[in-house]
Amino acid sequence: MLRLLSLIVLLAGCGGPGREFRGLPATRVDVGGSVFDVRVRGNLAEAIRVNPQYAPRFGPIRERAGFAMAQVSGCRVVGVLGDQAVATGVLSCDGRPANWAQPAALMRFDCFEVDSWTSGDTEYTDFECTPY
């Protein structure tokens, strides 16, 4: 019984916003089949992937998460770190505060890969996205 309770407590901590983003409303963004809850605070954004996808690599997920963060914040995303489930982006808003869309909104984009390249050990993918 104690093991079951410990497992439930452990799993309850997964999938929620990070400490810096707790209490902030999320905007749900669908980018080419990857669905994220995006939260913005200051010059940082967090994208939590909320849909199941079979064994995604972080490269394409990083690009989609960055695109979602840019759409919600209205800022350029200059760096994204994390993994396939939770990504944190650094925003460059040219001196203005980040703005974000209505928290309950669902933004959808149809995306396709137009280019990919490797620099060092990092693989990059370029997507063309249009709202739908």
N, CA, C and O atoms as a GROMACS GRO file, in nm:
protein
  528
    1MET      N    1   0.082  -0.119   0.000
    1MET     CA    2   0.000   0.000   0.000
    1MET      C    3   0.087   0.126   0.000
    1MET      O    4   0.057   0.223  -0.069
    2LEU      N    5   0.194   0.123   0.079
    2LEU     CA    6   0.284   0.238   0.084
    2LEU      C    7   0.350   0.261  -0.051
    2LEU      O    8   0.370   0.376  -0.092
    3ARG      N    9   0.385   0.154  -0.122
    3ARG     CA   10   0.446   0.168  -0.255
    3ARG      C   11   0.349   0.233  -0.352
    3ARG      O   12   0.388   0.321  -0.428
    4LEU      N   13   0.223   0.191  -0.348
    4LEU     CA   14   0.123   0.248  -0.437
    4LEU      C   15   0.104   0.396  -0.408
    4LEU      O   16   0.098   0.477  -0.501
    5LEU      N   17   0.096   0.434  -0.283
    5LEU     CA   18   0.082   0.574  -0.245
    5LEU      C   19   0.203   0.655  -0.290
    5LEU      O   20   0.188   0.767  -0.340
    6SER      N   21   0.324   0.600  -0.274
    6SER     CA   22   0.446   0.668  -0.317
    6SER      C   23   0.446   0.689  -0.467
    6SER      O   24   0.486   0.795  -0.515
    7LEU      N   25   0.402   0.587  -0.543
    7LEU     CA   26   0.396   0.598  -0.689
    7LEU      C   27   0.297   0.706  -0.731
    7LEU      O   28   0.326   0.784  -0.822
    8ILE      N   29   0.182   0.711  -0.667
    8ILE     CA   30   0.082   0.812  -0.701
    8ILE      C   31   0.136   0.953  -0.674
    8ILE      O   32   0.118   1.043  -0.756
    9VAL      N   33   0.200   0.972  -0.561
    9VAL     CA   34   0.258   1.103  -0.528
    9VAL      C   35   0.366   1.140  -0.629
    9VAL      O   36   0.372   1.255  -0.672
   10LEU      N   37   0.450   1.045  -0.666
   10LEU     CA   38   0.556   1.071  -0.764
   10LEU      C   39   0.499   1.109  -0.899
   10LEU      O   40   0.545   1.206  -0.960
   11LEU      N   41   0.400   1.035  -0.947
   11LEU     CA   42   0.341   1.064  -1.077
   11LEU      C   43   0.261   1.193  -1.077
   11LEU      O   44   0.249   1.257  -1.181
   12ALA      N   45   0.208   1.232  -0.965
   12ALA     CA   46   0.132   1.357  -0.958
   12ALA      C   47   0.220   1.478  -0.984
   12ALA      O   48   0.171   1.582  -1.026
   13GLY      N   49   0.349   1.466  -0.960
   13GLY     CA   50   0.441   1.576  -0.984
   13GLY      C   51   0.482   1.591  -1.129
   13GLY      O   52   0.541   1.693  -1.165
   14CYS      N   53   0.451   1.493  -1.213
   14CYS     CA   54   0.491   1.497  -1.354
   14CYS      C   55   0.388   1.574  -1.435
   14CYS      O   56   0.268   1.567  -1.406
   15GLY      N   57   0.432   1.646  -1.536
   15GLY     CA   58   0.343   1.710  -1.630
   15GLY      C   59   0.293   1.846  -1.590
   15GLY      O   60   0.223   1.910  -1.668
   16GLY      N   61   0.324   1.892  -1.471
   16GLY     CA   62   0.280   2.023  -1.428
   16GLY      C   63   0.384   2.129  -1.459
   16GLY      O   64   0.497   2.097  -1.497
   17PRO      N   65   0.347   2.253  -1.445
   17PRO     CA   66   0.442   2.361  -1.472
   17PRO      C   67   0.556   2.361  -1.372
   17PRO      O   68   0.542   2.316  -1.258
   18GLY      N   69   0.670   2.413  -1.416
   18GLY     CA   70   0.786   2.428  -1.328
   18GLY      C   71   0.758   2.532  -1.221
   18GLY      O   72   0.661   2.608  -1.229
   19ARG      N   73   0.844   2.536  -1.121
   19ARG     CA   74   0.826   2.627  -1.007
   19ARG      C   75   0.808   2.773  -1.050
   19ARG      O   76   0.724   2.844  -0.995
   20GLU      N   77   0.885   2.817  -1.149
   20GLU     CA   78   0.878   2.957  -1.193
   20GLU      C   79   0.747   2.990  -1.264
   20GLU      O   80   0.710   3.107  -1.276
   21PHE      N   81   0.676   2.886  -1.311
   21PHE     CA   82   0.557   2.908  -1.393
   21PHE      C   83   0.427   2.865  -1.324
   21PHE      O   84   0.320   2.875  -1.383
   22ARG      N   85   0.436   2.816  -1.200
   22ARG     CA   86   0.317   2.774  -1.128
   22ARG      C   87   0.225   2.891  -1.103
   22ARG      O   88   0.269   3.002  -1.074
   23GLY      N   89   0.097   2.866  -1.116
   23GLY     CA   90  -0.003   2.970  -1.093
   23GLY      C   91  -0.031   3.056  -1.214
   23GLY      O   92  -0.123   3.138  -1.212
   24LEU      N   93   0.047   3.040  -1.322
   24LEU     CA   94   0.024   3.118  -1.443
   24LEU      C   95  -0.071   3.044  -1.535
   24LEU      O   96  -0.064   2.921  -1.544
   25PRO      N   97  -0.159   3.116  -1.604
   25PRO     CA   98  -0.247   3.049  -1.699
   25PRO      C   99  -0.168   3.000  -1.820
   25PRO      O  100  -0.066   3.058  -1.855
   26ALA      N  101  -0.216   2.894  -1.881
   26ALA     CA  102  -0.150   2.837  -1.999
   26ALA      C  103  -0.233   2.864  -2.124
   26ALA      O  104  -0.356   2.870  -2.119
   27THR      N  105  -0.164   2.880  -2.235
   27THR     CA  106  -0.227   2.886  -2.366
   27THR      C  107  -0.193   2.757  -2.437
   27THR      O  108  -0.075   2.724  -2.451
   28ARG      N  109  -0.292   2.683  -2.484
   28ARG     CA  110  -0.269   2.557  -2.553
   28ARG      C  111  -0.243   2.585  -2.701
   28ARG      O  112  -0.321   2.654  -2.766
   29VAL      N  113  -0.134   2.530  -2.753
   29VAL     CA  114  -0.093   2.553  -2.891
   29VAL      C  115  -0.066   2.419  -2.958
   29VAL      O  116   0.010   2.338  -2.906
   30ASP      N  117  -0.129   2.395  -3.073
   30ASP     CA  118  -0.108   2.275  -3.154
   30ASP      C  119  -0.018   2.314  -3.270
   30ASP      O  120  -0.059   2.393  -3.356
   31VAL      N  121   0.103   2.260  -3.273
   31VAL     CA  122   0.198   2.290  -3.380
   31VAL      C  123   0.227   2.161  -3.454
   31VAL      O  124   0.307   2.079  -3.409
   32GLY      N  125   0.163   2.142  -3.567
   32GLY     CA  126   0.188   2.025  -3.650
   32GLY      C  127   0.168   1.894  -3.578
   32GLY      O  128   0.243   1.799  -3.602
   33GLY      N  129   0.069   1.884  -3.490
   33GLY     CA  130   0.042   1.761  -3.420
   33GLY      C  131   0.108   1.750  -3.283
   33GLY      O  132   0.078   1.656  -3.209
   34SER      N  133   0.196   1.841  -3.248
   34SER     CA  134   0.253   1.847  -3.112
   34SER      C  135   0.175   1.954  -3.037
   34SER      O  136   0.171   2.069  -3.078
   35VAL      N  137   0.112   1.915  -2.925
   35VAL     CA  138   0.026   2.006  -2.849
   35VAL      C  139   0.098   2.047  -2.721
   35VAL      O  140   0.142   1.961  -2.644
   36PHE      N  141   0.110   2.178  -2.699
   36PHE     CA  142   0.182   2.232  -2.584
   36PHE      C  143   0.092   2.322  -2.501
   36PHE      O  144   0.004   2.391  -2.555
   37ASP      N  145   0.114   2.321  -2.370
   37ASP     CA  146   0.062   2.425  -2.281
   37ASP      C  147   0.178   2.521  -2.259
   37ASP      O  148   0.282   2.482  -2.205
   38VAL      N  149   0.160   2.646  -2.299
   38VAL     CA  150   0.268   2.745  -2.293
   38VAL      C  151   0.236   2.849  -2.186
   38VAL      O  152   0.125   2.901  -2.180
   39ARG      N  153   0.335   2.877  -2.103
   39ARG     CA  154   0.326   2.981  -2.000
   39ARG      C  155   0.444   3.076  -2.018
   39ARG      O  156   0.553   3.034  -2.057
   40VAL      N  157   0.421   3.204  -1.990
   40VAL     CA  158   0.524   3.306  -2.006
   40VAL      C  159   0.542   3.382  -1.877
   40VAL      O  160   0.443   3.422  -1.814
   41ARG      N  161   0.666   3.402  -1.836
   41ARG     CA  162   0.697   3.487  -1.720
   41ARG      C  163   0.826   3.561  -1.752
   41ARG      O  164   0.932   3.500  -1.770
   42GLY      N  165   0.818   3.694  -1.760
   42GLY     CA  166   0.936   3.776  -1.789
   42GLY      C  167   0.995   3.739  -1.924
   42GLY      O  168   0.926   3.740  -2.026
   43ASN      N  169   1.125   3.707  -1.924
   43ASN     CA  170   1.191   3.674  -2.051
   43ASN      C  171   1.205   3.523  -2.069
   43ASN      O  172   1.291   3.477  -2.145
   44LEU      N  173   1.122   3.445  -2.000
   44LEU     CA  174   1.123   3.300  -2.014
   44LEU      C  175   0.984   3.249  -2.051
   44LEU      O  176   0.883   3.308  -2.014
   45ALA      N  177   0.982   3.140  -2.125
   45ALA     CA  178   0.857   3.073  -2.158
   45ALA      C  179   0.877   2.923  -2.136
   45ALA      O  180   0.988   2.870  -2.152
   46GLU      N  181   0.770   2.856  -2.098
   46GLU     CA  182   0.775   2.712  -2.078
   46GLU      C  183   0.668   2.648  -2.165
   46GLU      O  184   0.554   2.693  -2.167
   47ALA      N  185   0.706   2.542  -2.237
   47ALA     CA  186   0.613   2.467  -2.320
   47ALA      C  187   0.612   2.323  -2.272
   47ALA      O  188   0.714   2.254  -2.279
   48ILE      N  189   0.498   2.277  -2.223
   48ILE     CA  190   0.483   2.139  -2.177
   48ILE      C  191   0.402   2.065  -2.283
   48ILE      O  192   0.289   2.102  -2.313
   49ARG      N  193   0.462   1.961  -2.340
   49ARG     CA  194   0.391   1.882  -2.442
   49ARG      C  195   0.289   1.795  -2.371
   49ARG      O  196   0.324   1.719  -2.281
   50VAL      N  197   0.162   1.805  -2.412
   50VAL     CA  198   0.054   1.738  -2.341
   50VAL      C  199  -0.008   1.623  -2.419
   50VAL      O  200  -0.100   1.557  -2.369
   51ASN      N  201   0.040   1.597  -2.540
   51ASN     CA  202  -0.017   1.487  -2.617
   51ASN      C  203   0.083   1.373  -2.628
   51ASN      O  204   0.204   1.396  -2.625
   52PRO      N  205   0.034   1.249  -2.642
   52PRO     CA  206   0.125   1.137  -2.659
   52PRO      C  207   0.181   1.135  -2.801
   52PRO      O  208   0.107   1.156  -2.898
   53GLN      N  209   0.308   1.110  -2.813
   53GLN     CA  210   0.373   1.091  -2.942
   53GLN      C  211   0.475   0.980  -2.923
   53GLN      O  212   0.544   0.975  -2.821
   54TYR      N  213   0.485   0.892  -3.020
   54TYR     CA  214   0.576   0.780  -3.006
   54TYR      C  215   0.720   0.825  -3.025
   54TYR      O  216   0.757   0.873  -3.132
   55ALA      N  217   0.800   0.810  -2.922
   55ALA     CA  218   0.946   0.830  -2.924
   55ALA      C  219   0.991   0.952  -3.006
   55ALA      O  220   1.074   0.937  -3.096
   56PRO      N  221   0.939   1.070  -2.976
   56PRO     CA  222   0.985   1.187  -3.053
   56PRO      C  223   1.128   1.225  -3.016
   56PRO      O  224   1.168   1.215  -2.900
   57ARG      N  225   1.205   1.269  -3.115
   57ARG     CA  226   1.339   1.324  -3.088
   57ARG      C  227   1.320   1.468  -3.044
   57ARG      O  228   1.222   1.533  -3.081
   58PHE      N  229   1.414   1.518  -2.962
   58PHE     CA  230   1.399   1.654  -2.912
   58PHE      C  231   1.416   1.758  -3.022
   58PHE      O  232   1.357   1.866  -3.014
   59GLY      N  233   1.496   1.729  -3.126
   59GLY     CA  234   1.518   1.828  -3.233
   59GLY      C  235   1.390   1.886  -3.289
   59GLY      O  236   1.369   2.007  -3.279
   60PRO      N  237   1.302   1.804  -3.348
   60PRO     CA  238   1.176   1.858  -3.401
   60PRO      C  239   1.085   1.913  -3.291
   60PRO      O  240   1.017   2.014  -3.312
   61ILE      N  241   1.083   1.850  -3.175
   61ILE     CA  242   1.000   1.899  -3.065
   61ILE      C  243   1.051   2.035  -3.019
   61ILE      O  244   0.972   2.124  -2.990
   62ARG      N  245   1.184   2.053  -3.012
   62ARG     CA  246   1.243   2.181  -2.971
   62ARG      C  247   1.197   2.292  -3.064
   62ARG      O  248   1.159   2.400  -3.019
   63GLU      N  249   1.201   2.266  -3.194
   63GLU     CA  250   1.161   2.368  -3.291
   63GLU      C  251   1.013   2.401  -3.278
   63GLU      O  252   0.974   2.518  -3.284
   64ARG      N  253   0.930   2.300  -3.261
   64ARG     CA  254   0.786   2.322  -3.247
   64ARG      C  255   0.755   2.395  -3.116
   64ARG      O  256   0.671   2.486  -3.114
   65ALA      N  257   0.822   2.357  -3.008
   65ALA     CA  258   0.802   2.425  -2.879
   65ALA      C  259   0.844   2.572  -2.890
   65ALA      O  260   0.775   2.660  -2.840
   66GLY      N  261   0.957   2.597  -2.956
   66GLY     CA  262   1.004   2.735  -2.975
   66GLY      C  263   0.903   2.817  -3.055
   66GLY      O  264   0.877   2.932  -3.022
   67PHE      N  265   0.848   2.757  -3.160
   67PHE     CA  266   0.747   2.826  -3.241
   67PHE      C  267   0.624   2.858  -3.155
   67PHE      O  268   0.571   2.969  -3.162
   68ALA      N  269   0.580   2.761  -3.073
   68ALA     CA  270   0.464   2.783  -2.986
   68ALA      C  271   0.491   2.896  -2.887
   68ALA      O  272   0.404   2.980  -2.865
   69MET      N  273   0.611   2.898  -2.828
   69MET     CA  274   0.647   3.004  -2.732
   69MET      C  275   0.647   3.140  -2.799
   69MET      O  276   0.603   3.238  -2.740
   70ALA      N  277   0.697   3.147  -2.922
   70ALA     CA  278   0.701   3.275  -2.994
   70ALA      C  279   0.560   3.324  -3.024
   70ALA      O  280   0.532   3.444  -3.012
   71GLN      N  281   0.470   3.233  -3.063
   71GLN     CA  282   0.333   3.274  -3.094
   71GLN      C  283   0.262   3.327  -2.970
   71GLN      O  284   0.189   3.426  -2.978
   72VAL      N  285   0.282   3.262  -2.856
   72VAL     CA  286   0.213   3.303  -2.734
   72VAL      C  287   0.272   3.432  -2.678
   72VAL      O  288   0.198   3.520  -2.635
   73SER      N  289   0.404   3.445  -2.679
   73SER     CA  290   0.470   3.561  -2.616
   73SER      C  291   0.476   3.683  -2.705
   73SER      O  292   0.482   3.795  -2.656
   74GLY      N  293   0.475   3.663  -2.836
   74GLY     CA  294   0.495   3.774  -2.929
   74GLY      C  295   0.641   3.815  -2.940
   74GLY      O  296   0.671   3.921  -2.994
   75CYS      N  297   0.732   3.733  -2.890
   75CYS     CA  298   0.877   3.762  -2.889
   75CYS      C  299   0.953   3.658  -2.969
   75CYS      O  300   0.901   3.550  -3.000
   76ARG      N  301   1.078   3.691  -3.003
   76ARG     CA  302   1.168   3.593  -3.064
   76ARG      C  303   1.216   3.498  -2.956
   76ARG      O  304   1.239   3.540  -2.842
   77VAL      N  305   1.231   3.372  -2.989
   77VAL     CA  306   1.286   3.274  -2.896
   77VAL      C  307   1.431   3.252  -2.938
   77VAL      O  308   1.458   3.205  -3.048
   78VAL      N  309   1.524   3.288  -2.848
   78VAL     CA  310   1.667   3.282  -2.883
   78VAL      C  311   1.736   3.157  -2.832
   78VAL      O  312   1.853   3.134  -2.863
   79GLY      N  313   1.666   3.076  -2.755
   79GLY     CA  314   1.724   2.951  -2.708
   79GLY      C  315   1.618   2.864  -2.644
   79GLY      O  316   1.529   2.915  -2.576
   80VAL      N  317   1.628   2.733  -2.665
   80VAL     CA  318   1.534   2.638  -2.605
   80VAL      C  319   1.615   2.523  -2.546
   80VAL      O  320   1.696   2.462  -2.615
   81LEU      N  321   1.590   2.495  -2.419
   81LEU     CA  322   1.652   2.382  -2.351
   81LEU      C  323   1.542   2.295  -2.292
   81LEU      O  324   1.432   2.343  -2.266
   82GLY      N  325   1.572   2.169  -2.271
   82GLY     CA  326   1.476   2.080  -2.208
   82GLY      C  327   1.480   1.942  -2.267
   82GLY      O  328   1.586   1.892  -2.304
   83ASP      N  329   1.363   1.881  -2.276
   83ASP     CA  330   1.353   1.748  -2.334
   83ASP      C  331   1.221   1.738  -2.410
   83ASP      O  332   1.155   1.839  -2.434
   84GLN      N  333   1.184   1.616  -2.449
   84GLN     CA  334   1.066   1.597  -2.531
   84GLN      C  335   0.936   1.633  -2.459
   84GLN      O  336   0.833   1.653  -2.525
   85ALA      N  337   0.938   1.641  -2.327
   85ALA     CA  338   0.815   1.669  -2.252
   85ALA      C  339   0.805   1.815  -2.208
   85ALA      O  340   0.697   1.874  -2.217
   86VAL      N  341   0.914   1.873  -2.160
   86VAL     CA  342   0.912   2.010  -2.106
   86VAL      C  343   1.029   2.088  -2.164
   86VAL      O  344   1.144   2.046  -2.154
   87ALA      N  345   0.998   2.201  -2.226
   87ALA     CA  346   1.102   2.286  -2.282
   87ALA      C  347   1.090   2.427  -2.224
   87ALA      O  348   0.980   2.477  -2.203
   88THR      N  349   1.204   2.489  -2.199
   88THR     CA  350   1.209   2.627  -2.150
   88THR      C  351   1.280   2.711  -2.255
   88THR      O  352   1.387   2.674  -2.303
   89GLY      N  353   1.220   2.823  -2.290
   89GLY     CA  354   1.277   2.910  -2.392
   89GLY      C  355   1.315   3.045  -2.334
   89GLY      O  356   1.249   3.096  -2.244
   90VAL      N  357   1.423   3.101  -2.390
   90VAL     CA  358   1.466   3.236  -2.354
   90VAL      C  359   1.411   3.330  -2.461
   90VAL      O  360   1.431   3.308  -2.581
   91LEU      N  361   1.342   3.434  -2.416
   91LEU     CA  362   1.275   3.527  -2.507
   91LEU      C  363   1.356   3.654  -2.526
   91LEU      O  364   1.422   3.702  -2.434
   92SER      N  365   1.351   3.708  -2.647
   92SER     CA  366   1.409   3.839  -2.677
   92SER      C  367   1.295   3.925  -2.729
   92SER      O  368   1.247   3.905  -2.841
   93CYS      N  369   1.254   4.020  -2.647
   93CYS     CA  370   1.136   4.102  -2.680
   93CYS      C  371   1.174   4.245  -2.718
   93CYS      O  372   1.087   4.332  -2.722
   94ASP      N  373   1.301   4.270  -2.747
   94ASP     CA  374   1.347   4.403  -2.788
   94ASP      C  375   1.309   4.512  -2.688
   94ASP      O  376   1.265   4.620  -2.728
   95GLY      N  377   1.324   4.483  -2.559
   95GLY     CA  378   1.302   4.583  -2.455
   95GLY      C  379   1.158   4.599  -2.410
   95GLY      O  380   1.132   4.671  -2.314
   96ARG      N  381   1.065   4.535  -2.476
   96ARG     CA  382   0.925   4.545  -2.434
   96ARG      C  383   0.886   4.419  -2.358
   96ARG      O  384   0.949   4.315  -2.377
   97PRO      N  385   0.786   4.426  -2.274
   97PRO     CA  386   0.744   4.306  -2.201
   97PRO      C  387   0.678   4.205  -2.295
   97PRO      O  388   0.615   4.243  -2.394
   98ALA      N  389   0.693   4.078  -2.263
   98ALA     CA  390   0.626   3.974  -2.341
   98ALA      C  391   0.476   3.987  -2.320
   98ALA      O  392   0.430   4.014  -2.209
   99ASN      N  393   0.401   3.967  -2.428
   99ASN     CA  394   0.256   3.961  -2.414
   99ASN      C  395   0.215   3.817  -2.443
   99ASN      O  396   0.288   3.745  -2.510
  100TRP      N  397   0.103   3.777  -2.394
  100TRP     CA  398   0.058   3.642  -2.428
  100TRP      C  399  -0.089   3.642  -2.459
  100TRP      O  400  -0.166   3.725  -2.409
  101ALA      N  401  -0.127   3.547  -2.543
  101ALA     CA  402  -0.265   3.537  -2.591
  101ALA      C  403  -0.358   3.498  -2.477
  101ALA      O  404  -0.313   3.469  -2.366
  102GLN      N  405  -0.486   3.498  -2.506
  102GLN     CA  406  -0.584   3.463  -2.404
  102GLN      C  407  -0.548   3.326  -2.345
  102GLN      O  408  -0.529   3.231  -2.421
  103PRO      N  409  -0.540   3.314  -2.214
  103PRO     CA  410  -0.498   3.189  -2.152
  103PRO      C  411  -0.581   3.067  -2.190
  103PRO      O  412  -0.528   2.956  -2.196
  104ALA      N  413  -0.709   3.083  -2.216
  104ALA     CA  414  -0.792   2.967  -2.247
  104ALA      C  415  -0.794   2.935  -2.396
  104ALA      O  416  -0.861   2.842  -2.439
  105ALA      N  417  -0.720   3.012  -2.475
  105ALA     CA  418  -0.723   2.996  -2.619
  105ALA      C  419  -0.659   2.866  -2.664
  105ALA      O  420  -0.574   2.809  -2.594
  106LEU      N  421  -0.700   2.819  -2.780
  106LEU     CA  422  -0.634   2.708  -2.846
  106LEU      C  423  -0.587   2.761  -2.980
  106LEU      O  424  -0.668   2.800  -3.064
  107MET      N  425  -0.457   2.764  -2.999
  107MET     CA  426  -0.398   2.810  -3.124
  107MET      C  427  -0.353   2.686  -3.201
  107MET      O  428  -0.290   2.597  -3.144
  108ARG      N  429  -0.385   2.680  -3.331
  108ARG     CA  430  -0.348   2.564  -3.412
  108ARG      C  431  -0.271   2.609  -3.535
  108ARG      O  432  -0.306   2.706  -3.602
  109PHE      N  433  -0.165   2.534  -3.563
  109PHE     CA  434  -0.081   2.563  -3.679
  109PHE      C  435  -0.055   2.433  -3.754
  109PHE      O  436  -0.021   2.332  -3.693
  110ASP      N  437  -0.069   2.437  -3.884
  110ASP     CA  438  -0.034   2.324  -3.969
  110ASP      C  439   0.110   2.348  -4.015
  110ASP      O  440   0.139   2.450  -4.078
  111CYS      N  441   0.200   2.255  -3.985
  111CYS     CA  442   0.342   2.275  -4.013
  111CYS      C  443   0.397   2.160  -4.097
  111CYS      O  444   0.353   2.046  -4.086
  112PHE      N  445   0.495   2.194  -4.180
  112PHE     CA  446   0.569   2.090  -4.250
  112PHE      C  447   0.716   2.128  -4.251
  112PHE      O  448   0.752   2.245  -4.249
  113GLU      N  449   0.800   2.025  -4.252
  113GLU     CA  450   0.945   2.045  -4.247
  113GLU      C  451   0.994   2.092  -4.384
  113GLU      O  452   0.964   2.029  -4.485
  114VAL      N  453   1.069   2.203  -4.386
  114VAL     CA  454   1.122   2.254  -4.512
  114VAL      C  455   1.273   2.235  -4.523
  114VAL      O  456   1.328   2.238  -4.633
  115ASP      N  457   1.341   2.215  -4.410
  115ASP     CA  458   1.487   2.199  -4.415
  115ASP      C  459   1.534   2.141  -4.282
  115ASP      O  460   1.469   2.159  -4.179
  116SER      N  461   1.647   2.074  -4.284
  116SER     CA  462   1.711   2.029  -4.161
  116SER      C  463   1.861   2.027  -4.184
  116SER      O  464   1.908   2.005  -4.295
  117TRP      N  465   1.936   2.051  -4.077
  117TRP     CA  466   2.081   2.052  -4.085
  117TRP      C  467   2.139   2.019  -3.949
  117TRP      O  468   2.069   2.023  -3.847
  118THR      N  469   2.267   1.986  -3.948
  118THR     CA  470   2.336   1.952  -3.825
  118THR      C  471   2.452   2.047  -3.806
  118THR      O  472   2.526   2.077  -3.899
  119SER      N  473   2.468   2.094  -3.683
  119SER     CA  474   2.581   2.179  -3.645
  119SER      C  475   2.642   2.118  -3.520
  119SER      O  476   2.583   2.123  -3.412
  120GLY      N  477   2.760   2.062  -3.535
  120GLY     CA  478   2.821   1.993  -3.422
  120GLY      C  479   2.739   1.869  -3.390
  120GLY      O  480   2.715   1.785  -3.477
  121ASP      N  481   2.697   1.858  -3.265
  121ASP     CA  482   2.615   1.744  -3.223
  121ASP      C  483   2.466   1.776  -3.223
  121ASP      O  484   2.385   1.691  -3.186
  122THR      N  485   2.428   1.898  -3.265
  122THR     CA  486   2.289   1.940  -3.258
  122THR      C  487   2.225   1.936  -3.395
  122THR      O  488   2.281   1.987  -3.492
  123GLU      N  489   2.107   1.876  -3.402
  123GLU     CA  490   2.031   1.871  -3.526
  123GLU      C  491   1.923   1.979  -3.522
  123GLU      O  492   1.852   1.993  -3.422
  124TYR      N  493   1.911   2.056  -3.629
  124TYR     CA  494   1.812   2.163  -3.638
  124TYR      C  495   1.714   2.131  -3.749
  124TYR      O  496   1.750   2.070  -3.850
  125THR      N  497   1.589   2.173  -3.730
  125THR     CA  498   1.485   2.154  -3.830
  125THR      C  499   1.414   2.286  -3.850
  125THR      O  500   1.383   2.356  -3.753
  126ASP      N  501   1.387   2.321  -3.975
  126ASP     CA  502   1.315   2.443  -4.007
  126ASP      C  503   1.175   2.404  -4.056
  126ASP      O  504   1.159   2.321  -4.146
  127PHE      N  505   1.073   2.465  -3.994
  127PHE     CA  506   0.934   2.436  -4.027
  127PHE      C  507   0.868   2.557  -4.091
  127PHE      O  508   0.903   2.671  -4.060
  128GLU      N  509   0.775   2.532  -4.180
  128GLU     CA  510   0.687   2.634  -4.235
  128GLU      C  511   0.550   2.609  -4.173
  128GLU      O  512   0.495   2.500  -4.189
  129CYS      N  513   0.496   2.707  -4.102
  129CYS     CA  514   0.370   2.687  -4.030
  129CYS      C  515   0.267   2.792  -4.071
  129CYS      O  516   0.299   2.909  -4.089
  130THR      N  517   0.144   2.747  -4.085
  130THR     CA  518   0.034   2.839  -4.114
  130THR      C  519  -0.081   2.809  -4.017
  130THR      O  520  -0.107   2.692  -3.987
  131PRO      N  521  -0.150   2.912  -3.968
  131PRO     CA  522  -0.262   2.888  -3.877
  131PRO      C  523  -0.377   2.819  -3.951
  131PRO      O  524  -0.397   2.838  -4.071
  132TYR      N  525  -0.451   2.739  -3.876
  132TYR     CA  526  -0.573   2.680  -3.933
  132TYR      C  527  -0.681   2.673  -3.829
  132TYR      O  528  -0.791   2.626  -3.858
   0.00000   0.00000   0.00000
